[in-house]
Amino acid sequence: MPRLLVIDDEPNIIFSIKECLSSDTLEVISAGSAREGIGLASSAKPDAVILDVRLPDLSGLDAFSRIAQVDPRLPVIIVTAYASTETAIEAMRRGAFEYLVKPVDFAQLESVVNKALEVSRLSRVPAVLSADNEDLAADRIVGQSQSMQEVYKAIGRIASHEAPVLILGESGTGKELVARAIYHYSHRSQKPFLAINCAALPETLLESELFGHEAGAFTGADQRRIGKFEQVNGGTIFLDEIGDMSLATQAKALRLIQDQTFQRLGGTQTVQTNVRIIAATNQDLLHQIDEGEFRLDLFYRLNVFTINLPPLRERQEDCPFLVDHFIKKFNRDTGKRVRGMTPEAMSICQSYDWPGNVRELESAIRFAMARSSGDILTRDSLPTACLKAAKGEFRDDSSVNSATERFDLKKLIRQLLDSDSTEIYREVSDEVDRILLEEVMNEVAGNQVQACKRLGIARMTLRNKLRALDLLGESGNDHSDPL
């Protein structure tokens, strides 16, 4: 269970945060002084910290610096009653995750804490090669095919270098996981790792997120903001879907890669940093260059070392390894005891083309385990799309994940009753949420704002559901697909 440490000398603030954030999935511990908090940061090993700027025994900067010495990867959220305080901004410049102004809006606090916990997870949970590590808690790169052997070799060759890396591959092939593996095996593995989805933010917001901004840089910019390239100094930044980055932001990214310098949005001061860039895209960058949508010079800077991830249909021999991996994973998560898959079902999996790649296979195994009441997965437990493909029936790719085709609610409930499950409500609710959210997110092309409007729910509620169901995508900040 993730653990959040709150360091504040006001008991009512600690009480409110615990009431707001404590749950079955998050433990909240507290300290009333900086020194006590620094001790807990070392002994309790929290996943994120909320730190008040003004404490009775140490200044906010001193407290933050000592916590950073304990673990540079630990996300620290600064909380202050003084919106213009230079202390909070300086802490951000030194690497604090975020700062919020009292009185804290608890919806905003929950959102920031969730992001901090995800950043912490990406930094701490290793992404490892199967042959190197048997750690069940790690996110694993799975596959024994020749094409995957080449991926492993590439990770090994480039991890210890400082050069930029460009990862190419279709959606769902696990580009973020490869980026994290490079980070995990690099000399920067004890420094922060941060993933940014360039397609998820409008141009101005993306530029501000990466480079920061000065007060007055644009409407609503009432104070200076420190960007991620400044915060993650010494660490690694993964720029996912870099093909969606605007030309103006590309120009600033080019300068950063070349000189490790940049200017905040609306500023004139040159900021020095030291970050390693790993970028990824599912787009054809050479075609984008021809269309004038991507800078040739930036492509050359990123293309120092390229890793091409094969789609699952080109390494079908890896299906048995992946199926076994996902069965073990979901057994661990759900307490089930599924032993494997029938030869007929495995043959169907190996003959299906998996347009959604490894992510679709993972979803299919999760679905099959929810439908199956026995300890062996059969062909009848597989999604309808796989069965139709096995029969050679025409399949429209746009309806691969159609909820009406692949889900029988009454049958699922009956199977859970027959299996003596004691978590029927959760399992059914999770499966309904999964299918509903997959369908809506596909309909709106992943746009969370539009999805919230269609669903009639708050964005934080949507993100929490996506996170809980591992549906945030490769770097939506909460999902990493095994390969």
C-alpha positions in Angstrom: 0.0 0.0 0.0 1.4 3.5 -0.9 2.3 5.6 2.1 1.9 9.4 2.4 3.9 11.4 5.0 2.4 14.7 6.1 4.7 17.1 7.9 2.8 20.0 9.5 2.7 21.6 13.0 -1.0 22.3 12.8 -3.0 19.3 14.1 -6.2 20.3 12.4 -4.4 20.4 9.0 -3.1 16.8 9.6 -6.5 15.7 10.7 -8.2 17.1 7.6 -5.7 15.6 5.3 -6.0 12.2 6.9 -9.8 12.4 6.7 -9.6 13.4 3.1 -6.9 11.0 1.8 -6.7 8.0 4.1 -8.3 4.9 2.4 -7.9 1.2 1.9 -5.4 2.0 -0.8 -3.4 4.8 0.9 -1.9 5.0 4.3 -1.3 8.5 5.7 1.3 9.0 8.5 2.2 12.4 10.0 4.9 14.4 11.9 4.5 17.6 13.8 8.0 18.9 13.2 10.6 19.0 10.5 13.1 16.8 12.4 10.4 14.2 13.2 9.4 14.2 9.5 12.9 13.8 8.3 13.3 10.8 10.6 10.1 9.3 9.2 11.2 9.9 5.7 14.1 7.7 6.4 12.5 5.0 8.6 9.0 4.7 7.2 10.0 5.0 3.6 6.9 7.0 2.4 6.0 7.2 -1.3 5.3 10.9 -1.2 5.5 13.8 1.3 3.3 16.9 2.0 5.6 19.5 3.7 4.5 22.7 5.3 6.9 25.6 4.6 6.8 27.1 8.1 7.7 24.7 10.8 8.9 25.5 14.4 12.3 23.8 14.2 13.6 24.2 10.6 12.9 26.3 7.6 11.1 24.7 4.7 14.2 24.8 2.5 16.3 23.0 5.1 13.7 20.4 5.7 13.3 19.8 2.0 17.0 19.6 1.4 17.4 17.0 4.2 14.5 14.9 2.9 16.0 15.1 -0.6 19.3 13.7 0.9 17.3 10.8 2.3 15.9 9.9 -1.1 16.2 12.2 -4.2 13.4 10.4 -5.9 10.8 11.1 -3.2 8.1 13.5 -4.5 7.7 16.4 -2.0 4.6 18.6 -2.2 5.2 22.0 -0.6 2.3 23.6 1.2 2.4 27.3 2.2 0.0 29.9 3.5 1.9 32.6 1.5 1.2 32.4 -2.2 4.2 34.5 -3.2 6.8 32.9 -0.9 10.2 32.6 -2.5 10.9 29.7 -0.2 8.4 27.5 -1.9 9.5 28.6 -5.4 13.2 27.9 -4.5 12.2 24.5 -3.2 10.5 23.8 -6.5 13.6 24.9 -8.3 15.6 22.4 -6.3 13.3 19.6 -7.2 10.1 19.7 -5.1 7.2 18.1 -6.9 4.6 20.8 -6.5 3.5 23.6 -4.1 0.0 24.5 -3.0 -1.4 27.5 -1.2 -3.4 27.3 2.1 -6.3 26.9 2.5 -5.8 23.8 0.4 -8.6 22.7 -2.0 -8.8 19.0 -1.1 -9.9 18.0 -4.6 -6.8 19.6 -6.0 -4.7 18.1 -3.2 -6.0 14.6 -3.9 -5.2 15.1 -7.6 -1.6 16.3 -6.9 -1.0 13.5 -4.4 -2.2 10.9 -6.9 0.2 12.3 -9.5 3.1 12.3 -6.9 2.4 8.7 -6.0 2.5 7.7 -9.6 5.8 9.5 -10.2 7.1 7.7 -7.1 6.0 4.4 -8.4 7.6 4.9 -11.8 10.9 5.8 -10.1 10.8 3.0 -7.5 9.2 0.0 -9.1 11.8 -1.4 -11.5 11.2 -2.2 -15.1 13.3 -5.3 -15.6 14.2 -7.9 -18.1 12.7 -11.3 -17.2 16.0 -13.1 -17.3 17.6 -10.6 -15.0 15.2 -10.4 -12.1 12.5 -12.6 -10.5 11.1 -9.7 -8.4 7.3 -10.2 -8.6 6.8 -6.6 -7.7 8.7 -5.4 -10.7 7.2 -4.4 -14.1 8.6 -7.0 -16.4 9.6 -7.0 -20.1 8.4 -10.4 -21.3 9.4 -12.2 -24.4 12.0 -14.7 -25.8 11.6 -14.0 -29.6 14.5 -12.9 -31.7 13.1 -9.4 -32.1 12.8 -9.0 -28.3 16.3 -10.2 -27.8 17.4 -7.3 -30.0 15.4 -5.0 -27.8 17.1 -6.4 -24.7 20.5 -5.9 -26.3 19.7 -2.3 -27.2 18.6 -1.5 -23.7 21.8 -3.0 -22.3 24.0 -1.0 -24.8 22.4 2.4 -24.2 21.4 2.4 -20.6 24.7 3.4 -19.1 25.2 6.2 -21.7 23.9 9.8 -21.5 22.8 10.0 -25.1 19.1 10.7 -26.0 17.1 7.7 -26.9 14.2 7.5 -29.4 11.7 4.6 -28.9 9.4 3.8 -31.9 6.5 1.4 -31.8 2.7 1.1 -32.2 0.4 2.0 -29.3 0.3 -0.7 -26.7 3.8 -2.1 -27.4 5.2 -0.9 -24.1 7.3 2.2 -25.0 7.1 3.6 -21.5 8.2 0.3 -20.0 11.3 0.3 -22.2 12.1 3.9 -21.2 11.8 2.9 -17.5 14.1 -0.1 -18.1 16.7 2.2 -19.6 16.4 4.5 -16.6 16.5 1.5 -14.1 19.7 0.2 -15.6 21.3 3.7 -16.0 23.6 5.7 -13.7 20.7 8.0 -13.0 18.5 5.3 -11.4 18.7 6.9 -8.0 17.5 10.2 -9.4 14.0 11.2 -10.4 12.2 9.7 -13.4 9.2 11.6 -14.9 7.0 10.7 -17.8 5.2 13.5 -19.8 2.6 12.7 -22.5 3.0 15.4 -25.1 -0.3 14.6 -26.7 -2.3 15.1 -23.5 -1.7 18.8 -23.0 -2.4 21.9 -25.2 0.6 23.7 -26.6 0.9 26.5 -24.0 0.3 24.2 -21.0 2.8 21.6 -22.3 5.5 24.3 -22.7 4.7 25.6 -19.2 4.8 22.1 -17.8 8.2 21.4 -19.3 10.0 24.7 -19.1 8.0 26.7 -16.5 6.8 30.2 -16.8 7.2 33.7 -15.3 4.4 35.7 -13.7 2.3 37.4 -16.4 3.5 35.1 -19.2 -0.1 34.4 -20.1 -3.6 34.8 -18.7 -3.8 33.2 -15.3 0.0 33.0 -14.8 -0.1 35.0 -11.6 3.2 33.7 -10.3 6.4 32.0 -11.4 6.1 28.2 -12.1 9.1 25.9 -12.2 9.0 23.5 -15.1 9.8 19.8 -15.1 13.2 20.2 -16.8 14.2 22.3 -13.9 12.7 20.2 -11.2 14.1 16.9 -12.5 17.7 18.2 -12.6 20.0 15.2 -12.5 17.2 12.8 -13.5 15.5 11.4 -16.6 12.5 12.7 -18.5 10.5 10.5 -20.8 8.7 12.5 -23.5 5.9 10.2 -24.8 4.2 11.0 -28.1 6.8 13.6 -29.0 5.4 13.6 -32.5 2.5 15.6 -31.2 4.7 18.4 -29.8 4.2 21.8 -31.5 7.0 23.2 -33.7 7.6 26.1 -31.2 8.0 23.7 -28.3 10.2 21.5 -30.5 12.6 24.4 -30.9 13.0 24.8 -27.2 13.4 21.1 -26.7 16.2 21.1 -29.3 18.1 23.8 -27.5 17.7 21.9 -24.2 19.1 18.7 -25.8 22.0 20.6 -27.4 23.0 22.9 -24.5 21.0 21.7 -21.4 19.7 25.3 -21.2 16.3 26.9 -21.7 14.2 29.9 -20.8 10.9 29.8 -18.9 7.9 30.9 -20.9 7.7 34.7 -20.8 11.2 34.9 -19.3 14.6 36.1 -20.5 16.8 34.3 -17.9 18.7 31.3 -19.2 18.3 28.3 -16.9 20.9 25.5 -16.7 19.8 21.9 -16.1 21.1 18.4 -16.5 18.5 15.9 -17.6 18.5 12.8 -19.8 15.9 12.8 -22.6 14.1 9.6 -23.7 11.4 10.2 -26.3 8.9 7.9 -27.9 6.2 8.1 -30.6 3.9 5.8 -32.5 4.0 8.1 -35.5 6.2 8.2 -38.6 8.5 11.1 -37.9 10.1 11.0 -41.3 6.7 11.5 -42.9 6.0 14.3 -40.4 9.2 16.0 -41.4 8.2 15.8 -45.1 4.9 17.4 -44.1 6.6 20.2 -42.1 5.2 19.0 -38.8 8.4 17.8 -37.1 11.9 19.5 -37.1 14.6 17.6 -38.9 17.3 18.9 -36.6 15.4 17.7 -33.5 14.9 14.3 -35.2 18.7 14.0 -35.7 19.3 15.0 -32.0 16.8 12.4 -30.7 17.8 9.7 -33.2 21.3 9.2 -31.7 20.1 5.8 -30.6 16.8 4.2 -31.7 14.9 1.2 -30.3 12.1 -0.2 -32.5 9.5 -2.2 -30.6 7.9 -4.9 -32.7 4.1 -5.3 -32.7 2.8 -8.4 -31.0 1.6 -9.9 -34.3 5.2 -10.0 -35.4 6.3 -12.0 -32.3 3.4 -14.4 -31.8 5.8 -17.0 -30.3 5.9 -14.7 -27.2 2.2 -15.1 -26.5 2.6 -18.1 -24.2 5.2 -16.2 -22.1 3.0 -13.1 -21.9 -0.2 -15.1 -21.1 1.7 -16.9 -18.3 3.0 -13.6 -17.0 -0.5 -12.0 -16.9 -2.1 -15.0 -15.3 0.5 -14.8 -12.5 0.0 -11.1 -12.2 -3.8 -11.3 -11.9 -3.6 -14.3 -9.6 -1.5 -12.2 -7.3 -3.8 -9.2 -7.5 -7.1 -11.0 -7.2 -6.2 -14.1 -5.1 -7.4 -16.4 -7.9 -5.5 -19.7 -8.7 -5.7 -20.0 -12.4 -3.1 -22.5 -13.6 -3.0 -21.7 -17.3 -4.8 -21.9 -20.6 -6.0 -24.8 -22.8 -4.0 -25.5 -26.0 -7.0 -24.5 -28.1 -7.3 -21.1 -26.3 -3.6 -20.6 -26.6 -3.7 -21.4 -30.3 -6.4 -18.7 -30.8 -4.3 -16.2 -28.9 -1.3 -16.9 -31.1 -3.3 -16.7 -34.3 -5.0 -13.4 -33.4 -3.3 -10.2 -34.8 -3.8 -8.1 -31.6 -4.3 -4.7 -33.1 -4.0 -3.2 -29.5 -0.7 -5.2 -29.0 0.3 -6.2 -25.5 -2.1 -3.9 -23.8 -5.0 -5.6 -25.6 -3.7 -9.1 -24.7 -3.4 -8.0 -21.0 -7.0 -6.8 -21.1 -8.1 -10.1 -22.8 -6.5 -12.2 -20.1 -8.0 -10.1 -17.3 -11.4 -10.5 -19.0 -10.9 -14.2 -19.4 -10.0 -14.7 -15.8 -13.1 -12.7 -14.7 -15.3 -14.9 -16.9 -13.7 -18.2 -16.0 -14.9 -20.1 -12.9 -12.3 -22.9 -13.2 -8.5 -22.9 -12.9 -7.9 -23.2 -16.6 -8.8 -20.6 -19.2 -10.7 -22.0 -22.2 -11.6 -20.6 -25.6 -15.1 -19.7 -24.2 -13.6 -17.3 -21.7 -11.8 -15.3 -24.4 -13.2 -12.0 -25.9 -15.5 -12.4 -28.9 -13.0 -10.5 -31.1 -10.5 -13.3 -30.7 -13.0 -16.0 -31.3 -14.3 -14.3 -34.5 -10.8 -14.0 -35.8 -10.2 -17.7 -35.1 -13.3 -18.5 -37.2 -12.1 -16.3 -40.0 -15.1 -14.0 -39.7 -14.9 -10.5 -40.9 -13.9 -8.1 -38.1 -14.2 -4.4 -38.2 -11.2 -3.1 -36.2 -13.3 -0.2 -34.9 -15.5 -2.7 -33.0 -12.8 -5.0 -31.6 -13.6 -3.9 -28.0 -17.3 -3.6 -28.4 -18.8 -4.1 -25.0 -22.0 -5.6 -26.3 -20.1 -8.3 -28.2 -17.7 -9.3 -25.5 -19.6 -9.1 -22.2 -22.5 -11.1 -20.8 -23.3 -9.5 -17.4 -25.7 -12.2 -16.2 -23.3 -15.0 -17.2 -20.4 -13.3 -15.4 -22.5 -13.0 -12.2 -23.6 -16.6 -12.5 -19.9 -17.8 -12.9 -18.9 -15.8 -9.9 -21.7 -17.2 -7.8 -20.8 -20.7 -8.9 -17.1 -20.1 -8.0 -18.1 -19.1 -4.4 -16.5 -15.7 -4.9 -16.8 -13.3 -1.9 -16.1 -10.2 -4.0 -18.8 -10.3 -6.6 -19.8 -6.7 -6.3 -16.2 -5.4 -6.8 -15.4 -7.9 -9.6 -18.6 -7.1 -11.5 -18.3 -3.3 -10.9 -14.7 -3.4 -12.1 -15.5 -5.2 -15.3 -18.5 -2.9 -16.0 -16.3 0.1 -15.4 -13.5 -1.3 -17.5 -15.7 -2.0 -20.6 -17.6 1.3 -20.2 -14.4 3.4 -19.9 -12.6 1.6 -22.7 -15.6 2.2 -25.0 -15.9 5.9 -24.1 -12.2 6.6 -24.2 -12.0 5.0 -27.6 -14.9 7.1 -28.8 -13.3 10.4 -27.7 -9.8 9.3 -28.8 -8.5 9.4 -25.2 -9.6 13.0 -24.5 -10.4 12.9 -20.8 -12.3 16.3 -20.8 -14.7 15.0 -23.5 -15.0 11.6 -21.7 -16.0 13.4 -18.5 -18.7 15.3 -20.4 -20.0 12.1 -22.0 -20.0 10.1 -18.7 -21.3 13.0 -16.6 -18.5 12.5 -13.9 -15.7 14.7 -12.6 -12.3 14.5 -14.1 -10.7 13.4 -10.9 -13.3 10.6 -10.6 -12.5 9.5 -14.1 -8.7 9.5 -13.5 -9.1 7.5 -10.3 -11.2 4.9 -12.1 -8.7 4.7 -15.0 -5.8 4.4 -12.6 -7.5 1.7 -10.5 -8.3 -0.3 -13.7 -4.8 0.3 -15.3 -6.4 2.1 -18.2 -4.3 5.3 -18.2 -2.1 4.2 -21.1 1.6 4.2 -21.6 2.3 7.4 -19.8 -0.9 8.8 -18.7 0.9 8.4 -15.9 -0.4 5.4 -14.4 0.1 2.4 -16.6 3.0 0.5 -17.9 2.5 -2.3 -20.2 4.8 -5.4 -20.1 6.2 -6.3 -23.4 
